[in-house]
């Protein structure tokens, strides 16, 4: 399996903090770990001002599965469209990387499924 890591970071505009951080982002965060979303593992975190800086790192079985979640999954696509249409974000980083190696565990297991 070729795992893809997706890194996102965004600074939420002050006028959009409530809508983004308290209403929209939690719906997407609850949806992402479901088995049919395609996500293998992920973590969301904030910066020095948690409601202002929203970041995620997530792992997916393919780049197409990341795109499917980002653009076709109902809660995430709604948040993505609103953030563009209403100008919620001031700056963003969206990057994807192929994972060539990894180590460690989360909750006692390897979330990326390495067997060796």
Backbone bond lengths (Angstrom), bond angles and torsions (degrees), N, CA, C in turn:
res aa  C-N    CA-C-N  psi(-1)  N-CA   C-N-CA  omega(-1)  CA-C   N-CA-C  phi
1 X - - - 1.454 - - 1.528 108.45 -
2 X 1.328 116.90 129.43 1.460 122.54 174.35 1.520 107.75 -94.88
3 X 1.301 116.01 105.56 1.457 121.30 -178.41 1.519 109.72 -84.19
4 X 1.330 115.98 139.61 1.454 122.96 177.27 1.525 108.21 -111.03
5 X 1.318 116.20 130.44 1.462 121.55 174.89 1.525 107.89 -98.42
6 X 1.319 115.59 134.81 1.460 121.61 177.90 1.524 108.17 -117.59
7 X 1.319 116.31 127.90 1.457 122.36 178.91 1.525 108.55 -117.69
8 X 1.327 116.49 126.39 1.466 120.42 177.20 1.520 108.76 -129.93
9 X 1.308 116.53 139.10 1.458 122.71 174.44 1.520 107.59 -141.71
10 X 1.319 116.07 135.02 1.458 120.24 -179.98 1.515 109.76 -144.98
11 X 1.305 115.73 143.68 1.461 121.75 171.99 1.517 106.33 -100.24
12 X 1.311 115.35 119.90 1.455 121.22 -177.50 1.528 108.63 -84.92
13 X 1.325 116.55 131.38 1.469 120.74 177.62 1.529 109.02 -62.82
14 X 1.331 118.21 141.90 1.466 121.26 -177.88 1.530 113.91 -51.23
15 X 1.319 117.84 -40.06 1.465 119.92 -178.25 1.527 112.71 -69.37
16 X 1.336 117.63 -15.76 1.462 121.43 -178.12 1.524 112.84 -105.90
17 X 1.339 118.19 -0.54 1.464 120.85 -174.66 1.531 112.84 -56.47
18 X 1.301 117.89 -46.45 1.463 120.06 -177.58 1.519 110.76 -65.27
19 X 1.322 117.04 -49.61 1.464 120.74 -178.64 1.526 111.45 -61.40
20 X 1.316 117.07 -44.76 1.461 120.62 -177.06 1.526 112.09 -74.49
21 X 1.320 116.97 -54.36 1.454 121.61 -169.61 1.522 114.83 -78.61
22 X 1.311 117.41 -30.50 1.460 118.72 -175.26 1.520 113.91 -104.81
23 X 1.326 117.67 -22.19 1.457 119.51 -178.42 1.519 112.78 -111.14
24 X 1.310 118.01 -54.68 1.459 121.40 -171.50 1.523 113.96 -80.99
25 X 1.323 117.65 -48.67 1.458 120.29 -176.30 1.531 112.69 -60.97
26 X 1.344 120.11 -42.24 1.470 118.98 179.50 1.527 114.07 -60.16
27 X 1.329 118.41 -35.91 1.474 120.25 177.55 1.519 110.79 -63.17
28 X 1.317 115.98 -43.35 1.461 119.97 178.66 1.524 110.81 -66.92
29 X 1.326 117.16 -42.10 1.467 121.08 -179.55 1.524 111.28 -62.70
30 X 1.319 118.10 -36.76 1.467 120.51 177.18 1.518 111.02 -69.81
31 X 1.313 118.07 -31.57 1.465 122.63 -176.84 1.525 112.01 -77.62
32 X 1.320 118.00 -35.94 1.465 121.74 -172.84 1.518 114.91 -56.66
33 X 1.343 121.01 -43.44 1.465 118.92 -176.43 1.527 115.40 -76.88
34 X 1.309 119.53 -3.56 1.461 120.37 178.94 1.517 110.02 -63.90
35 X 1.333 117.60 143.59 1.467 120.54 -176.66 1.529 114.32 -55.81
36 X 1.326 118.52 -35.11 1.459 119.58 -177.98 1.521 113.79 -79.53
37 X 1.339 118.57 -3.69 1.471 120.34 177.01 1.518 111.14 -74.42
38 X 1.327 117.28 -26.92 1.456 121.89 -177.78 1.515 113.95 96.94
39 X 1.324 118.50 -15.96 1.462 120.54 -177.58 1.526 110.45 -68.87
40 X 1.338 115.75 133.33 1.455 122.13 178.65 1.525 110.27 -83.47
41 X 1.333 116.76 -44.40 1.469 122.79 179.61 1.524 107.37 -162.28
42 X 1.322 115.78 157.41 1.455 117.84 179.01 1.512 112.39 -168.94
43 X 1.322 114.18 165.35 1.454 121.59 -178.87 1.519 108.32 -150.11
44 X 1.328 116.39 133.05 1.454 121.29 174.58 1.514 109.27 -110.55
45 X 1.317 117.34 145.20 1.465 120.68 -179.32 1.515 109.37 -155.28
46 X 1.312 115.98 162.48 1.458 121.51 179.17 1.508 110.56 -115.94
47 X 1.307 115.39 173.02 1.448 121.11 178.92 1.516 110.89 -91.85
48 X 1.317 115.92 -151.33 1.464 121.58 -178.93 1.525 111.54 -61.38
49 X 1.314 116.77 -32.32 1.457 122.22 174.48 1.528 105.69 -112.96
50 X 1.347 118.33 95.58 1.465 121.26 -169.20 1.528 115.77 -54.99
51 X 1.310 119.85 -37.57 1.459 120.08 -179.97 1.516 112.43 -76.81
52 X 1.326 116.60 -14.22 1.461 120.18 -176.99 1.519 113.21 -95.46
53 X 1.306 117.33 -36.60 1.458 121.44 -178.24 1.522 108.99 -108.86
54 X 1.314 116.09 118.96 1.465 121.54 -179.62 1.519 108.82 -116.56
55 X 1.322 116.28 123.81 1.458 121.33 -179.21 1.522 109.48 -134.24
56 X 1.314 116.03 148.49 1.458 121.03 174.23 1.516 109.27 -139.98
57 X 1.311 115.11 149.49 1.457 121.91 166.16 1.524 104.81 -129.09
58 X 1.312 115.77 128.72 1.457 119.79 -177.91 1.517 109.45 -141.56
59 X 1.329 114.46 158.69 1.464 121.71 -176.40 1.516 108.63 -124.76
60 X 1.330 115.67 135.44 1.456 123.05 -172.06 1.520 109.90 -134.94
61 X 1.337 117.99 153.84 1.464 119.26 -179.70 1.532 113.63 -71.07
62 X 1.343 117.75 -17.92 1.465 120.62 179.43 1.531 109.48 -162.87
63 X 1.324 115.11 163.14 1.457 120.15 176.29 1.526 110.81 -64.40
64 X 1.319 117.02 -34.40 1.471 119.95 179.69 1.523 111.50 -66.76
65 X 1.330 118.17 -31.19 1.465 119.89 177.71 1.531 110.91 -70.81
66 X 1.342 117.29 -33.10 1.470 120.70 174.52 1.530 109.06 -63.97
67 X 1.320 116.64 -47.70 1.466 121.14 -179.56 1.523 111.73 -62.31
68 X 1.322 117.26 -40.75 1.464 120.29 179.41 1.521 110.69 -60.83
69 X 1.324 116.87 -43.81 1.465 119.57 179.04 1.527 111.05 -67.42
70 X 1.319 116.41 -43.36 1.475 120.57 -175.85 1.522 112.63 -67.34
71 X 1.336 116.95 -35.92 1.464 119.35 -171.31 1.519 115.16 -113.44
72 X 1.335 118.08 -13.73 1.460 118.19 -177.40 1.524 113.73 -122.19
73 X 1.325 118.20 -17.37 1.453 120.75 179.60 1.538 108.23 -75.90
74 X 1.316 116.38 127.04 1.476 121.44 -170.69 1.530 114.66 -52.27
75 X 1.346 121.48 -58.12 1.466 117.91 -176.95 1.529 113.21 -61.45
76 X 1.339 117.85 -43.58 1.458 119.48 -177.37 1.518 111.16 -68.42
77 X 1.317 117.34 -42.30 1.457 119.79 -179.55 1.527 110.99 -63.23
78 X 1.332 117.80 -37.07 1.472 120.97 176.88 1.530 110.74 -62.23
79 X 1.330 116.56 -44.85 1.465 120.72 179.27 1.530 110.01 -65.43
80 X 1.327 116.72 -43.22 1.469 120.86 179.98 1.525 110.46 -60.61
81 X 1.321 117.04 -47.36 1.468 120.31 -179.55 1.531 111.37 -64.19
82 X 1.324 117.48 -45.02 1.473 120.45 179.89 1.525 110.76 -62.58
83 X 1.333 116.86 -39.04 1.465 118.98 -179.28 1.516 111.43 -65.52
84 X 1.329 117.48 -33.32 1.469 120.94 177.13 1.527 110.10 -77.21
85 X 1.340 117.04 -51.02 1.468 121.73 -175.81 1.529 112.48 -63.25
86 X 1.326 116.65 -37.36 1.462 120.74 -175.04 1.529 113.27 -103.38
87 X 1.339 117.08 2.89 1.461 121.15 176.61 1.520 113.65 63.23
88 X 1.324 117.50 43.90 1.465 121.30 -177.51 1.520 113.15 -67.71
89 X 1.330 117.50 -30.44 1.464 120.94 -171.12 1.523 111.31 -108.29
90 X 1.335 115.54 139.00 1.464 120.69 178.47 1.515 111.79 -93.73
91 X 1.289 117.29 -35.66 1.463 120.69 176.60 1.513 108.14 -148.26
92 X 1.322 116.72 152.09 1.456 119.81 -176.73 1.522 111.29 -144.88
93 X 1.306 115.22 155.35 1.461 123.08 170.40 1.509 106.49 -133.39
94 X 1.299 116.15 123.35 1.454 121.57 175.30 1.520 106.23 -129.20
95 X 1.307 116.92 113.81 1.459 120.42 -177.27 1.518 109.89 -136.93
96 X 1.315 115.77 147.10 1.465 121.71 176.71 1.521 108.26 -126.26
97 X 1.322 114.82 142.39 1.455 121.49 -178.91 1.525 108.75 -136.93
98 X 1.314 116.91 144.55 1.462 120.56 171.07 1.514 106.82 -83.67
99 X 1.317 116.98 128.73 1.462 122.07 179.00 1.527 107.98 -81.14
100 X 1.332 116.51 118.43 1.462 120.15 -179.52 1.520 111.97 -97.44
101 X 1.341 117.13 -21.02 1.457 120.96 177.56 1.523 107.63 -164.37
102 X 1.295 115.33 157.18 1.454 119.96 177.10 1.525 109.15 -159.17
103 X 1.314 115.91 166.45 1.456 121.08 177.36 1.508 109.86 -152.06
104 X 1.312 116.75 161.63 1.449 121.55 177.89 1.511 113.03 101.43
105 X 1.322 113.87 175.09 1.455 120.58 -179.16 1.521 110.21 -134.23
106 X 1.304 115.29 163.53 1.451 123.57 173.44 1.522 106.41 -131.33
107 X 1.329 117.05 122.38 1.470 121.85 -176.72 1.523 111.59 55.51
108 X 1.332 116.24 34.50 1.454 121.25 175.56 1.516 116.24 83.02
109 X 1.320 118.13 2.45 1.464 120.45 178.74 1.529 109.67 -130.66
110 X 1.316 115.81 163.35 1.455 121.87 176.07 1.525 106.96 -90.25
111 X 1.342 118.62 107.54 1.465 119.57 -176.21 1.512 114.20 -66.50
112 X 1.328 117.64 -18.01 1.469 120.21 179.52 1.517 112.05 -95.73
113 X 1.314 116.85 1.78 1.444 121.08 171.07 1.501 117.38 75.69
114 X 1.317 119.11 21.77 1.465 119.97 178.06 1.517 108.89 -67.86
115 X 1.293 117.41 134.23 1.461 121.75 -176.28 1.508 114.46 -102.93
116 X 1.327 118.91 -11.35 1.477 117.87 -177.01 1.506 112.16 -93.37
